[in-house]
Amino acid sequence: MNPRPRKHRHCECPFRQRGGVTYKPISIPLSQLRQVRFPADELEALRLCDVEGLTQEEAGERMGVSRGTVQRLVTGGRKRLLEALLAGDALVFGVDEASQDAQ
């Protein structure tokens, strides 16, 4: 049995137009750091809920997904972000879905 096709998510993430952005600790070459890929849809969910102050239901309407999907994106995004910051890893934002599936 095949999984349900993935629903398109509307993201206004600015990193998509610029091809992505990497944040890393200073004075350590990127080649020596573990790179944590941060998908655009997780970043968009965090932006809508935490920066714009929308409810998860309102964010879901803007992204074209359910409230439950927004909740999973926000929870996963917060966990990924904090684990990377605490470990001193490089954060790579604006990753497309195809490269994220390979991780």
N, C-alpha and C positions, 0 to 999 in steps of 0.2 A: 504494500500500500504506500503510495507517495504522500509526502507531507503537503499540506495546503500551501498554495502559492503565496509568497510574501507580498503583503500589501504595500503599495508605494507610500512613502512617508514624505510629506511636504516639509522641507527644511530651508530656513532662511539663513543658515550658517554662513558667516562671511568667509570661513576658511575654504569652502568649496570653490569659490571663484579664484582664490589665490593659490590653489593647489596644495593647501595644507600648511601647517605651522608646527614647528617643534620647539618645545621648551625643555631646557636641560640645566643641570647644575653648572655653574661657571667653573672654569679651569679643568674640566674633565672632557676629553675628546668624546664626541658622540659614538665613535667606534668602540669605546670602552664601556659604554652604558647599555643596559637593557632598555630596549625601546618598547614602550607601552602604547599600542595603537588605540586611539579614542575615536570611535565612530561618530560621524556627523549627527546621526539621529539621537544618540545619547547626549551630545553637547546641546543640541536644539531643545531637548526635553528639559535639561537643566537650566538652560537660558530662559525658557518660557516660565517654568515653575519658580526658580530661585531669583532670577534677575527681574523679570517682568511681574512676578507675583501672581501669576494665573493659577487657578486650581488645576488639578490633573485633568479634570473633565474639560475645562476650557482649552488646556494645552492639547488634549486629544483632538478636539474639534479643529484647532488650527493646523495640526499635523496630519489630520485625516486618519487617525487611528483611535482605538478604544482607550478608555481611561486606564484599564488594566495594563495595556501596552505601555502607556506613559509611566505608570508606576514601576514597571519592570525596567524601563530605560533609565529612570531617575535613580532607582536603587542601584542598578548595575554601574551607572556612571559615577555616582558618589563613591562607591566602593573602589572602582578602578582608579579614580583620581586620587583618593586618599592613600591607597596602597602604594601608588607610584611616588607620590610626594614623600611619604614616610621612608621609602626605601631609597630615595635619591635617584630614581629612574628618569629617563627622558620621556616626555609626553609628546606623542605625535597626534595632532588634532586634524580633523577633516578627512579621515580615512574613508574610502569608499567601501561599500558593502562587500564587493568581490574580494578585496584583499583582507577584510576582516574575517570572512568565512574561512580563509586559509590558516588563520591563527589558531 
